[in-house]
Amino acid sequence: MNSSGTLIRNGDVYDGSGSPPQRVDVRVANGQIQEIGPNLVSHGEEVIEADGLMVAPGLIDLHVHVFSGIGLYSIDPFEAGLRTGVTTMLDTGTAGSLTYANMARFIMPAAQEDIFALLNISMIGCIQGHPKFPPYMGDLNDGRHAHVPSAVECVKRFPERIIGMKVRLTSGLANYEEKNELAGFHGVFEASELTGLPCMIHHIASRIPTATVLKALRPGDTYTHLYHPHPDHGFDDHGAPLDAMLEARERGVLFDVGHGVGAFVWRVAEPACQKFSFWPDTISTDLHQFNLRGPVVDLPTTMSKFLYLGMPLEQIIRATTSAPAAAMRLEHQLGMLQLGRQADIVLLKRERGSFPLTDVENQIRIAPERLIPVSVCKRGQWTACGIPL
């Protein structure tokens, strides 16, 4: 498509705010959104007829692992990015202070997408820790890996793309020793305070009580893997959110999906969402080597699961555009279709039929519709979606 200018006509435009769509046109020129309004006149640009399509801000995936070439988990940014409608992504702690410099030098500049990072409080980052790939050792196998001074110094050296801190609190990733988990738990908050940045907490099958973690989270911090299957998730036996969950949300803690290979099950998500309306603030994939070809696949597939659950489409789009942008403190730059903004745009199709959607326990729901990315614009440059891996 013509990179110098395009006019998107007759689409249903979702601006990312959560408001209902409008049938308006969008003009893109010089990498920016130049005009939004009804019945815009062509100025000689390439015209995209978007009738029957949704026009939305470029999708933002708040939880991926794209430090390609490092460790067991990471995939190439291409696999999680433009081909799926994602224009911006947040790598959540693949890199620690010992490895982040290489991510900044080799991965981020080479990607077509914008990549930001959460720095792992563990110096070694998230490079191992899958139980099927021995030896099973995780980020906090040694509590000394949670080294706050090194993390703070790394943030100071690389302030452009590090937007927060990350810790993985799982007993097996800490050599089943509570002291190692606690080193990461206390360390991530100390580093966050010293740098003035938010943090994201992975808390699954941990020896640290759920309520303890939730009470420690501050406004703007993120609790990911919201609907995981282990007993220490944040819901009671009926699917109602625990008081500590409600209190955390009330004070501004954000709740993220982080689907992954072990952190989204229908048996938790269905009652939490459908009975108790505990919807996520942000919808993310946790894409990595072990879920790219199922059950996650991509962000639109994860979005389709929440469409099946009954989340309004405008809220699904908000949870994958302006909400993650705000969680990253980049809301003035990304996540909205507004005049003068960077031209990051996705065209989505709402396809109807019969589609199996699988959770991490191989439980399947048959959905009557799904979201398919058609094409995507990054800073005015258009790319077709759906390119096979």
N, C-alpha and C positions, 0 to 999 in steps of 0.2 A: 504493500500500500504506500501511497505517497506520504513521505515523512514531513513534507513542508506544510501540509495542512489537510485537514479532513473535516467534513461536516456529517455528524451522526444525526440521522433523521428518523422521526416517528417511533423512537423507542420509548419504553417505560423507564424513566430516569429516577433512580434511587440515589439521593445525594449522600447517603451514609449516616444521616442524623437519626434515622429511625422513623422519619416521617413517611407517609404514604407516597407512592410514586407519582410523578407528573409526566404527561405526554408532551415533552418539549424536545427541542433540538439542541445539540451541543457542537460548538465550533472549536476546533483545536488548531493552533498555529504556533510555530516557534517553540514547541515543547510545552506550551501552556494552554489552559482552558481560557479561550478568548471571549466566548459568548455563550449564554444559555437562554433559551426562550422559544416561544412557539413560532413555527413557520419562518425559520431563518432562511435568507436568500443566499444561494451559493455565490461565492466569490471566485469561482474557478477551482476550488479544492476538489479532491476526490470525495464523492458522496457515498456514505455508508447507509444503506437502507436497513434500519434496525426494527422494522415492524415485526412484532411477535417476540422481540428480545428485550431483556433487561439491560439497562446501561447503569453501571455502578462504578464507584471508585475501585481502582486496582485492589485486589484482595491482599490483606496483610495476615500472614501466618505467624502468630505470636510464640510458636513453639516448634522448632525444627532442630535437626542436627546435620549441618552441612559443612563441617570442617573436613572436606574431602581429603582422603589419604591418611587420616589420623584415627587410630583405634578401630574398634569393632563396628561402631554404630553409623558413622557419618556417610551421607550420600553426597553426590554432586549438587550444587545449587540448581543446576538445570533441571534435575529430576523433581524438585519441589516447587519450581518457580514459574516462569512465564508460560510454559506449556500447560500449566494447570490454572492459569488466571491470576497467579500470585505475583505481585510486583515488588513486594517488600516482605522480608522475613527476619525473624529474630532467632538466632542460634542461642539455645538456652544451656549454656554451661559446658559445651563440648570442650572449650579451651579453658585452661587455668593459667596462672601467671607464668608458668614455665613454657607454655606453648602458644599463648595468644599472639605473640609477635609474628609468628609464621602465618597465622590466619589473616592478620591485618596485611601482611606483605603479599601473600600469594592467592588467597581465596577471594577476599572482598573486592579487590580491584579488578579481578578477571570476570566477575559475575555480571550478567546483564541486569540482575535485580539489585535492589538496595538491601544489603545485609547489615544488620546490627547484632550486637552480642550481649548476653549476660555472662559475666565472668564467673566461673566456678570458684567457690571459696577453696576448693581443693587445688593445690598447685598443679597436679597432674591432669586435672579436668576429667571429663567423662570419656575415657578411652577403653575401658574394659567393663566387666561386671555383668556379663550375660551368663546365666547358670548353665547353658548348654555348651559354653566354650571355656573349658577349664584352662588354667586355674581361675576359679571364681573369686576375683578381687575387684573391689570397687574404688570409687573416688576417695573414700574415707577408710580404706583398709588399715591405714595407719593414721591416727588422729593428728599427727604432726603435719600431714598434708594440708590441713585447714590452717594455713599460715596467713594471718591477717596483714602483717606488714608487706608481704610480697604482693598480695592482692591490691592493697591501696596504692603501692608504687606502680603497679601495672596500669591501673586506672588513670593515674597521673600522666603516665607516658603516652597513653592511647585514649584520650578523652573523646575523640571524634565519633567512635562507633560503640564503645562500651556504655550501655545505658542502665546497667544494673548488675546485681549479684545473684548467684544461683547456688542452691545446695540440694543434694539428693539424700533424703533421710529415709533409708531403707536398711534394716538391720544387716542383711546379707552384704550390702555394699560397704559396711563398716566392720567387717570381720566378726559380726554378731556380738560386738562389744558396745555397750551403751556409752561408754566414755568416748569412743570414737565418733559416734553420732552426735553426742553433746558438743564435741569440739567443733563440728561443722555447724550445728545449730546456733551456738553462741557466736561463732566466728562470722557467720554470714551477716548477722545483725550488727556486729561491731564494725565490720568493713562497710556496711551500708551507711551506718551513722557517720563514719569518718569521711566517706566520699560524698555524702548527701544524695545517694542514689537509692532507688527502691530495690526490693529483692523478690525473687520467685522461689517458692518452697515446693519441692517434691516431697510428699510424705505418704509413704505406702509401706505397710508391713514393718513399721518402725517400733522401736522400744520407747520412743518418746510419745507420751499420750497425745491424742488428737487435740484435746482441749488446751493443752500446754502450748502447742504450736499455734493454734488459732488465736489464743490470747496474746501471743507475742507479735503477731502481724500488725503492721501499722497502716494507716490510710495510704493507699497507692501501692501497697505490696500485693503480690499475687499468690494465691493458693491454686496450684495446678493439679491435674489428674482428678478432677472433681468427682467423677462417677466411677471410681476404680472398684474392683470387686472384693478387696480385702476387708476384714472386720473393722479396721481402723479408719474407714471412710467416715464422712461427716453426717451420716443419716441413721435414724433408728430403724428398728425391725419393720416398721410400716412404711419407711421411705421418707419420713418427715425429717427436716434438717434439725440437727442438734441446736440447743440454745446458743452454744458457742459459735456455731455457723451464723445464726441470725445476728448475734451481737457483732461479729466480725464484719458482716455485710453492712450493718447499720453505721459502723464507724469508717467505712470506706475501703475495706479490703476487697480485692477483686477475685473473682472465681473463674478459672479457666478450664477448658475441657482437657487438653493434652491427651488425646485419644490413645496414641501409642499402641504397643503390642500387648499391653497388660493393664490398661487403665480406662476402659469404657465398656460397661456391660449394661445391656437392656434392663436387667432385673433391678439395677440401682437407678438408672436414668429415668425409666418409665414412671415409677411412683414419685420420684423427686420432682420431675417436671410436670407430669400430667395431673397428679393429685395435689401436690403441694406448691406448684408453680415456682420451684427453685431452679430457675433457668440460669445458664452461664452468662457471665458478663462478656467473655470472649470465647470464641470457638476456634480451636487450634488442633493441629494434627499430631504433633510429636513425631513427625516423619523421620524414619531412619531405615537402615538396611533390613531390619526384621519385620517391617510392616508396610513397606512401599508397595509390595505386590499383594497386599491384603493383610489385615482387614481394613487398613486406613485408605490406601491408594492415593488420595489427594485431598485438598481442602474442600472442593465442591462436593465430594462424596461425604465428607464429615458434615458439611452444611445440610446435605440431603437427609441425614439422620435426624437432625433437629426439625427439618420440615416435616418429616414423618411423625415426630413426637408432638407436633402442633405448635411449634414456635412460629409466630408471624414472620413472613418473609422479610419485611422491612427491619425487624429486629435481628434476624439472622445476618442480614447484610451489615447492619450496624456492628454486630459482634465480630465481623471479619474485616471491618474498615475503620471507622472512626473510634470505636472502643479500644482496639489494640493500639491504634496510634496514640490515644490518650494514655494508655498504660505505659507506653514507651516515652511519654512526655514529648511526643512529636506531633501533637494534634494541630499545631499551627502550620505544619508542613505537609502532612499526609492524611489520608483517610476520608477526605470529603471532595465532592464535586462542586467546586466553587470557582468563581471568576478569579483569574490570576494564579490559581494553584498549578502545581506541576501536573502535566497531563498523564496521570496514571489512571487508566480506565479499563474495565473489563466488560465484555458483552457476554451475557449468560442466557441460556435457553432453559426454560422450564418444561422438561420433557415428560410426557405422560405415557404410562404403560404399566409394567409389572417388573419391579426391580428388587432383587435380594440385597439386603443391607446386613452385614455381619458384624457382630461385636467380638471382643477378644476371647470369649468363651465359645466361639463358633455357633452362637445362637443367631438365627436369621429372622428378620422381619421382611415381609414383602411390601414394598412401598409403591403407591400408585403414581408417584412422580419423583423426579430427581432433577438436580441442577447440573447443567453441562456448560463448561466454558467454551465459547466459540472463538473469540479473538481477544487480544489484549494489547493495550497501548502503554508503553513505558517512556515517559518524557517525550511523547509525540511519535515514537517509533512503534509501528504495529507488527504483531506477530500472531500467527495462527496458533490456536490451542489444540490440545489433543495429539501432539506429536508423540508417536510411540517410543518407549524406552528401548 
